[in-house]
Amino acid sequence: MKTMTCRELGGPCDTAHHGADANEVIHAQDQHLKDAVAAGDETHRSAADEMKGRWRRPISGMKWYRQAQRDFAALPED
Protein backbone atom coordinates (compact mmCIF):
# COMPACT_ATOMS: atom_id res chain seq x y z
CA MET A 1 0.00 0.00 0.00
CA LYS A 2 1.27 3.44 -0.94
CA THR A 3 -0.08 6.95 -0.59
CA MET A 4 -0.21 9.92 -2.97
CA THR A 5 -1.90 13.24 -2.30
CA CYS A 6 -4.30 15.16 -4.44
CA ARG A 7 -1.54 17.76 -4.91
CA GLU A 8 0.98 15.13 -6.09
CA LEU A 9 -1.54 14.10 -8.75
CA GLY A 10 -2.13 17.68 -9.94
CA GLY A 11 -4.87 18.78 -7.56
CA PRO A 12 -5.02 21.68 -5.10
CA CYS A 13 -5.13 19.93 -1.70
CA ASP A 14 -3.33 17.40 0.47
CA THR A 15 -6.07 14.77 0.67
CA ALA A 16 -4.32 11.39 0.83
CA HIS A 17 -5.24 8.58 -1.57
CA HIS A 18 -4.10 5.06 -0.74
CA GLY A 19 -3.75 2.11 -3.07
CA ALA A 20 -1.92 -1.09 -3.86
CA ASP A 21 -1.09 0.23 -7.34
CA ALA A 22 -1.09 3.49 -9.25
CA ASN A 23 -4.44 2.75 -10.87
CA GLU A 24 -6.20 2.59 -7.49
CA VAL A 25 -4.73 5.93 -6.47
CA ILE A 26 -5.57 7.56 -9.81
CA HIS A 27 -9.14 6.27 -9.58
CA ALA A 28 -9.42 7.63 -6.02
CA GLN A 29 -8.12 11.02 -7.22
CA ASP A 30 -10.63 11.08 -10.07
CA GLN A 31 -13.49 10.36 -7.66
CA HIS A 32 -12.16 12.91 -5.15
CA LEU A 33 -12.11 15.62 -7.83
CA LYS A 34 -15.64 14.76 -8.99
CA ASP A 35 -16.97 14.76 -5.42
CA ALA A 36 -15.24 18.02 -4.50
CA VAL A 37 -16.60 19.85 -7.56
CA ALA A 38 -20.09 18.39 -7.01
CA ALA A 39 -19.96 19.72 -3.44
CA GLY A 40 -19.18 23.20 -4.79
CA ASP A 41 -15.43 23.27 -4.16
CA GLU A 42 -14.27 25.47 -7.03
CA THR A 43 -10.60 25.05 -6.09
CA HIS A 44 -10.80 21.53 -7.53
CA ARG A 45 -12.59 22.47 -10.78
CA SER A 46 -9.49 23.12 -12.89
CA ALA A 47 -7.89 19.84 -11.77
CA ALA A 48 -11.14 17.98 -12.52
CA ASP A 49 -11.29 19.57 -15.97
CA GLU A 50 -7.66 18.59 -16.60
CA MET A 51 -8.43 15.01 -15.53
CA LYS A 52 -11.34 14.83 -17.97
CA GLY A 53 -9.20 16.33 -20.72
CA ARG A 54 -6.48 13.72 -20.26
CA TRP A 55 -8.85 10.98 -21.33
CA ARG A 56 -10.01 13.02 -24.34
CA ARG A 57 -6.41 13.42 -25.56
CA PRO A 58 -5.00 9.88 -25.33
CA ILE A 59 -1.40 10.64 -26.31
CA SER A 60 -0.79 13.48 -23.85
CA GLY A 61 -2.99 11.69 -21.29
CA MET A 62 -0.75 8.64 -21.46
CA LYS A 63 2.28 10.81 -20.78
CA TRP A 64 0.67 12.02 -17.54
CA TYR A 65 -0.46 8.47 -16.70
CA ARG A 66 3.00 6.98 -17.16
CA GLN A 67 4.55 9.73 -15.03
CA ALA A 68 1.99 9.09 -12.28
CA GLN A 69 2.87 5.39 -12.42
CA ARG A 70 6.60 6.17 -12.12
CA ASP A 71 5.96 8.56 -9.22
CA PHE A 72 3.86 5.92 -7.47
CA ALA A 73 6.51 3.22 -8.01
CA ALA A 74 9.17 5.47 -6.47
CA LEU A 75 7.20 5.93 -3.24
CA PRO A 76 7.98 3.90 -0.14
CA GLU A 77 5.40 1.46 1.18
CA ASP A 78 3.14 2.88 3.92
N, CA, C and O atoms as a GROMACS GRO file, in nm:
protein
  312
    1MET      N    1   0.085  -0.117   0.000
    1MET     CA    2   0.000   0.000   0.000
    1MET      C    3   0.089   0.124   0.000
    1MET      O    4   0.186   0.132   0.076
    2LYS      N    5   0.055   0.218  -0.086
    2LYS     CA    6   0.127   0.344  -0.094
    2LYS      C    7   0.027   0.458  -0.093
    2LYS      O    8  -0.093   0.438  -0.113
    3THR      N    9   0.078   0.578  -0.069
    3THR     CA   10  -0.008   0.695  -0.059
    3THR      C   11   0.043   0.807  -0.149
    3THR      O   12   0.163   0.836  -0.152
    4MET      N   13  -0.050   0.871  -0.221
    4MET     CA   14  -0.021   0.992  -0.297
    4MET      C   15  -0.129   1.093  -0.261
    4MET      O   16  -0.243   1.056  -0.235
    5THR      N   17  -0.092   1.220  -0.262
    5THR     CA   18  -0.190   1.324  -0.229
    5THR      C   19  -0.253   1.379  -0.356
    5THR      O   20  -0.204   1.361  -0.468
    6CYS      N   21  -0.362   1.446  -0.335
    6CYS     CA   22  -0.430   1.516  -0.444
    6CYS      C   23  -0.331   1.609  -0.513
    6CYS      O   24  -0.326   1.615  -0.636
    7ARG      N   25  -0.252   1.681  -0.436
    7ARG     CA   26  -0.154   1.776  -0.491
    7ARG      C   27  -0.049   1.705  -0.577
    7ARG      O   28  -0.011   1.755  -0.682
    8GLU      N   29  -0.002   1.589  -0.532
    8GLU     CA   30   0.098   1.513  -0.609
    8GLU      C   31   0.043   1.467  -0.744
    8GLU      O   32   0.119   1.443  -0.838
    9LEU      N   33  -0.089   1.455  -0.752
    9LEU     CA   34  -0.154   1.410  -0.875
    9LEU      C   35  -0.209   1.528  -0.956
    9LEU      O   36  -0.283   1.508  -1.052
   10GLY      N   37  -0.172   1.651  -0.917
   10GLY     CA   38  -0.213   1.768  -0.994
   10GLY      C   39  -0.328   1.846  -0.936
   10GLY      O   40  -0.373   1.942  -0.997
   11GLY      N   41  -0.376   1.808  -0.819
   11GLY     CA   42  -0.487   1.878  -0.756
   11GLY      C   43  -0.440   1.986  -0.660
   11GLY      O   44  -0.320   2.009  -0.645
   12PRO      N   45  -0.536   2.054  -0.594
   12PRO     CA   46  -0.502   2.168  -0.510
   12PRO      C   47  -0.489   2.140  -0.360
   12PRO      O   48  -0.459   2.232  -0.285
   13CYS      N   49  -0.512   2.016  -0.314
   13CYS     CA   50  -0.513   1.993  -0.170
   13CYS      C   51  -0.424   1.874  -0.132
   13CYS      O   52  -0.363   1.811  -0.217
   14ASP      N   53  -0.420   1.847  -0.004
   14ASP     CA   54  -0.333   1.740   0.047
   14ASP      C   55  -0.412   1.617   0.092
   14ASP      O   56  -0.364   1.541   0.177
   15THR      N   57  -0.531   1.597   0.037
   15THR     CA   58  -0.607   1.477   0.067
   15THR      C   59  -0.526   1.356   0.023
   15THR      O   60  -0.477   1.351  -0.090
   16ALA      N   61  -0.512   1.258   0.112
   16ALA     CA   62  -0.432   1.139   0.083
   16ALA      C   63  -0.517   1.031   0.016
   16ALA      O   64  -0.630   1.004   0.058
   17HIS      N   65  -0.461   0.971  -0.088
   17HIS     CA   66  -0.524   0.858  -0.156
   17HIS      C   67  -0.431   0.739  -0.141
   17HIS      O   68  -0.311   0.749  -0.165
   18HIS      N   69  -0.488   0.626  -0.100
   18HIS     CA   70  -0.410   0.506  -0.074
   18HIS      C   71  -0.446   0.398  -0.176
   18HIS      O   72  -0.561   0.386  -0.217
   19GLY      N   73  -0.346   0.319  -0.214
   19GLY     CA   74  -0.375   0.211  -0.307
   19GLY      C   75  -0.260   0.113  -0.318
   19GLY      O   76  -0.145   0.144  -0.284
   20ALA      N   77  -0.292  -0.005  -0.365
   20ALA     CA   78  -0.192  -0.109  -0.386
   20ALA      C   79  -0.116  -0.086  -0.516
   20ALA      O   80  -0.004  -0.134  -0.533
   21ASP      N   81  -0.177  -0.010  -0.609
   21ASP     CA   82  -0.109   0.023  -0.734
   21ASP      C   83  -0.151   0.163  -0.778
   21ASP      O   84  -0.243   0.223  -0.721
   22ALA      N   85  -0.084   0.213  -0.878
   22ALA     CA   86  -0.109   0.349  -0.925
   22ALA      C   87  -0.252   0.367  -0.975
   22ALA      O   88  -0.312   0.473  -0.957
   23ASN      N   89  -0.308   0.264  -1.036
   23ASN     CA   90  -0.444   0.275  -1.087
   23ASN      C   91  -0.546   0.300  -0.977
   23ASN      O   92  -0.640   0.378  -0.996
   24GLU      N   93  -0.529   0.237  -0.861
   24GLU     CA   94  -0.620   0.259  -0.749
   24GLU      C   95  -0.612   0.403  -0.701
   24GLU      O   96  -0.714   0.465  -0.672
   25VAL      N   97  -0.492   0.456  -0.694
   25VAL     CA   98  -0.473   0.593  -0.647
   25VAL      C   99  -0.528   0.693  -0.748
   25VAL      O  100  -0.591   0.792  -0.710
   26ILE      N  101  -0.505   0.668  -0.877
   26ILE     CA  102  -0.557   0.756  -0.981
   26ILE      C  103  -0.710   0.755  -0.980
   26ILE      O  104  -0.773   0.859  -0.995
   27HIS      N  105  -0.768   0.638  -0.965
   27HIS     CA  106  -0.914   0.627  -0.958
   27HIS      C  107  -0.967   0.704  -0.836
   27HIS      O  108  -1.068   0.773  -0.846
   28ALA      N  109  -0.900   0.691  -0.722
   28ALA     CA  110  -0.942   0.763  -0.602
   28ALA      C  111  -0.933   0.914  -0.624
   28ALA      O  112  -1.019   0.989  -0.578
   29GLN      N  113  -0.828   0.959  -0.693
   29GLN     CA  114  -0.812   1.102  -0.722
   29GLN      C  115  -0.924   1.150  -0.813
   29GLN      O  116  -0.982   1.256  -0.790
   30ASP      N  117  -0.956   1.072  -0.915
   30ASP     CA  118  -1.063   1.108  -1.007
   30ASP      C  119  -1.195   1.124  -0.931
   30ASP      O  120  -1.267   1.221  -0.951
   31GLN      N  121  -1.225   1.028  -0.844
   31GLN     CA  122  -1.349   1.036  -0.766
   31GLN      C  123  -1.346   1.154  -0.670
   31GLN      O  124  -1.447   1.223  -0.654
   32HIS      N  125  -1.232   1.178  -0.606
   32HIS     CA  126  -1.216   1.291  -0.515
   32HIS      C  127  -1.245   1.423  -0.586
   32HIS      O  128  -1.315   1.509  -0.534
   33LEU      N  129  -1.189   1.439  -0.707
   33LEU     CA  130  -1.211   1.562  -0.783
   33LEU      C  131  -1.358   1.578  -0.819
   33LEU      O  132  -1.414   1.687  -0.806
   34LYS      N  133  -1.422   1.471  -0.865
   34LYS     CA  134  -1.564   1.476  -0.899
   34LYS      C  135  -1.648   1.513  -0.778
   34LYS      O  136  -1.737   1.599  -0.786
   35ASP      N  137  -1.621   1.449  -0.664
   35ASP     CA  138  -1.697   1.476  -0.542
   35ASP      C  139  -1.677   1.619  -0.493
   35ASP      O  140  -1.773   1.684  -0.452
   36ALA      N  141  -1.553   1.667  -0.498
   36ALA     CA  142  -1.524   1.802  -0.450
   36ALA      C  143  -1.597   1.906  -0.535
   36ALA      O  144  -1.657   1.999  -0.482
   37VAL      N  145  -1.593   1.890  -0.667
   37VAL     CA  146  -1.660   1.985  -0.756
   37VAL      C  147  -1.812   1.977  -0.736
   37VAL      O  148  -1.880   2.080  -0.733
   38ALA      N  149  -1.864   1.856  -0.723
   38ALA     CA  150  -2.009   1.839  -0.701
   38ALA      C  151  -2.054   1.904  -0.571
   38ALA      O  152  -2.168   1.949  -0.560
   39ALA      N  153  -1.964   1.909  -0.472
   39ALA     CA  154  -1.996   1.972  -0.344
   39ALA      C  155  -1.975   2.123  -0.347
   39ALA      O  156  -1.996   2.191  -0.247
   40GLY      N  157  -1.933   2.176  -0.464
   40GLY     CA  158  -1.918   2.320  -0.479
   40GLY      C  159  -1.778   2.373  -0.452
   40GLY      O  160  -1.759   2.494  -0.443
   41ASP      N  161  -1.681   2.285  -0.441
   41ASP     CA  162  -1.543   2.327  -0.416
   41ASP      C  163  -1.478   2.368  -0.548
   41ASP      O  164  -1.428   2.284  -0.623
   42GLU      N  165  -1.480   2.496  -0.575
   42GLU     CA  166  -1.427   2.548  -0.703
   42GLU      C  167  -1.276   2.536  -0.714
   42GLU      O  168  -1.222   2.543  -0.824
   43THR      N  169  -1.205   2.518  -0.602
   43THR     CA  170  -1.060   2.506  -0.609
   43THR      C  171  -1.019   2.377  -0.680
   43THR      O  172  -0.906   2.366  -0.729
   44HIS      N  173  -1.110   2.281  -0.688
   44HIS     CA  174  -1.080   2.153  -0.753
   44HIS      C  175  -1.127   2.148  -0.899
   44HIS      O  176  -1.096   2.053  -0.971
   45ARG      N  177  -1.200   2.251  -0.943
   45ARG     CA  178  -1.259   2.247  -1.078
   45ARG      C  179  -1.154   2.237  -1.188
   45ARG      O  180  -1.169   2.157  -1.280
   46SER      N  181  -1.048   2.316  -1.180
   46SER     CA  182  -0.949   2.311  -1.289
   46SER      C  183  -0.880   2.175  -1.295
   46SER      O  184  -0.854   2.124  -1.404
   47ALA      N  185  -0.851   2.116  -1.179
   47ALA     CA  186  -0.788   1.984  -1.177
   47ALA      C  187  -0.886   1.879  -1.232
   47ALA      O  188  -0.844   1.787  -1.303
   48ALA      N  189  -1.013   1.892  -1.200
   48ALA     CA  190  -1.114   1.798  -1.252
   48ALA      C  191  -1.125   1.812  -1.404
   48ALA      O  192  -1.135   1.712  -1.475
   49ASP      N  193  -1.122   1.936  -1.453
   49ASP     CA  194  -1.129   1.958  -1.597
   49ASP      C  195  -1.006   1.901  -1.667
   49ASP      O  196  -1.016   1.844  -1.775
   50GLU      N  197  -0.889   1.916  -1.604
   50GLU     CA  198  -0.766   1.859  -1.660
   50GLU      C  199  -0.775   1.707  -1.665
   50GLU      O  200  -0.733   1.645  -1.762
   51MET      N  201  -0.830   1.646  -1.558
   51MET     CA  202  -0.843   1.501  -1.553
   51MET      C  203  -0.933   1.453  -1.668
   51MET      O  204  -0.901   1.357  -1.736
   52LYS      N  205  -1.045   1.521  -1.687
   52LYS     CA  206  -1.134   1.483  -1.797
   52LYS      C  207  -1.064   1.498  -1.931
   52LYS      O  208  -1.078   1.413  -2.019
   53GLY      N  209  -0.989   1.606  -1.946
   53GLY     CA  210  -0.920   1.633  -2.072
   53GLY      C  211  -0.814   1.530  -2.105
   53GLY      O  212  -0.788   1.502  -2.222
   54ARG      N  213  -0.752   1.474  -2.001
   54ARG     CA  214  -0.648   1.372  -2.026
   54ARG      C  215  -0.705   1.253  -2.101
   54ARG      O  216  -0.638   1.195  -2.187
   55TRP      N  217  -0.826   1.216  -2.069
   55TRP     CA  218  -0.885   1.098  -2.133
   55TRP      C  219  -0.939   1.131  -2.271
   55TRP      O  220  -0.965   1.041  -2.350
   56ARG      N  221  -0.957   1.262  -2.300
   56ARG     CA  222  -1.001   1.302  -2.434
   56ARG      C  223  -0.884   1.314  -2.531
   56ARG      O  224  -0.901   1.307  -2.653
   57ARG      N  225  -0.763   1.331  -2.474
   57ARG     CA  226  -0.641   1.342  -2.556
   57ARG      C  227  -0.550   1.226  -2.516
   57ARG      O  228  -0.463   1.242  -2.430
   58PRO      N  229  -0.568   1.110  -2.577
   58PRO     CA  230  -0.500   0.988  -2.533
   58PRO      C  231  -0.347   0.996  -2.531
   58PRO      O  232  -0.284   0.941  -2.440
   59ILE      N  233  -0.286   1.062  -2.626
   59ILE     CA  234  -0.140   1.064  -2.631
   59ILE      C  235  -0.083   1.145  -2.516
   59ILE      O  236   0.003   1.096  -2.443
   60SER      N  237  -0.130   1.268  -2.497
   60SER     CA  238  -0.079   1.348  -2.385
   60SER      C  239  -0.129   1.291  -2.252
   60SER      O  240  -0.059   1.302  -2.151
   61GLY      N  241  -0.247   1.232  -2.251
   61GLY     CA  242  -0.299   1.169  -2.129
   61GLY      C  243  -0.212   1.053  -2.085
   61GLY      O  244  -0.191   1.032  -1.965
   62MET      N  245  -0.163   0.977  -2.180
   62MET     CA  246  -0.075   0.864  -2.146
   62MET      C  247   0.057   0.911  -2.089
   62MET      O  248   0.116   0.844  -2.004
   63LYS      N  249   0.104   1.026  -2.134
   63LYS     CA  250   0.228   1.081  -2.078
   63LYS      C  251   0.209   1.110  -1.930
   63LYS      O  252   0.295   1.076  -1.848
   64TRP      N  253   0.097   1.174  -1.894
   64TRP     CA  254   0.067   1.202  -1.754
   64TRP      C  255   0.052   1.071  -1.676
   64TRP      O  256   0.105   1.057  -1.566
   65TYR      N  257  -0.020   0.976  -1.735
   65TYR     CA  258  -0.046   0.847  -1.670
   65TYR      C  259   0.084   0.772  -1.641
   65TYR      O  260   0.102   0.719  -1.531
   66ARG      N  261   0.173   0.768  -1.737
   66ARG     CA  262   0.300   0.698  -1.716
   66ARG      C  263   0.385   0.767  -1.609
   66ARG      O  264   0.452   0.700  -1.531
   67GLN      N  265   0.381   0.901  -1.605
   67GLN     CA  266   0.455   0.973  -1.503
   67GLN      C  267   0.395   0.945  -1.365
   67GLN      O  268   0.470   0.927  -1.268
   68ALA      N  269   0.264   0.940  -1.355
   68ALA     CA  270   0.198   0.909  -1.228
   68ALA      C  271   0.237   0.768  -1.183
   68ALA      O  272   0.258   0.744  -1.064
   69GLN      N  273   0.246   0.675  -1.276
   69GLN     CA  274   0.287   0.539  -1.242
   69GLN      C  275   0.431   0.536  -1.191
   69GLN      O  276   0.461   0.468  -1.093
   70ARG      N  277   0.520   0.610  -1.257
   70ARG     CA  278   0.660   0.617  -1.212
   70ARG      C  279   0.670   0.681  -1.073
   70ARG      O  280   0.745   0.634  -0.987
   71ASP      N  281   0.594   0.789  -1.053
   71ASP     CA  282   0.596   0.856  -0.922
   71ASP      C  283   0.546   0.762  -0.813
   71ASP      O  284   0.602   0.758  -0.704
   72PHE      N  285   0.441   0.687  -0.844
   72PHE     CA  286   0.386   0.592  -0.747
   72PHE      C  287   0.489   0.483  -0.716
   72PHE      O  288   0.510   0.448  -0.600
   73ALA      N  289   0.552   0.431  -0.819
   73ALA     CA  290   0.651   0.322  -0.801
   73ALA      C  291   0.768   0.368  -0.715
   73ALA      O  292   0.827   0.287  -0.643
   74ALA      N  293   0.803   0.495  -0.722
   74ALA     CA  294   0.917   0.547  -0.647
   74ALA      C  295   0.886   0.571  -0.498
   74ALA      O  296   0.976   0.591  -0.418
   75LEU      N  297   0.758   0.568  -0.463
   75LEU     CA  298   0.720   0.593  -0.324
   75LEU      C  299   0.752   0.474  -0.235
   75LEU      O  300   0.750   0.359  -0.281
   76PRO      N  301   0.780   0.501  -0.108
   76PRO     CA  302   0.798   0.390  -0.014
   76PRO      C  303   0.662   0.332   0.024
   76PRO      O  304   0.560   0.399   0.014
   77GLU      N  305   0.663   0.209   0.067
   77GLU     CA  306   0.540   0.146   0.118
   77GLU      C  307   0.497   0.217   0.246
   77GLU      O  308   0.582   0.263   0.324
   78ASP      N  309   0.366   0.226   0.268
   78ASP     CA  310   0.314   0.288   0.392
   78ASP      C  311   0.346   0.202   0.511
   78ASP      O  312   0.310   0.238   0.623
   0.00000   0.00000   0.00000
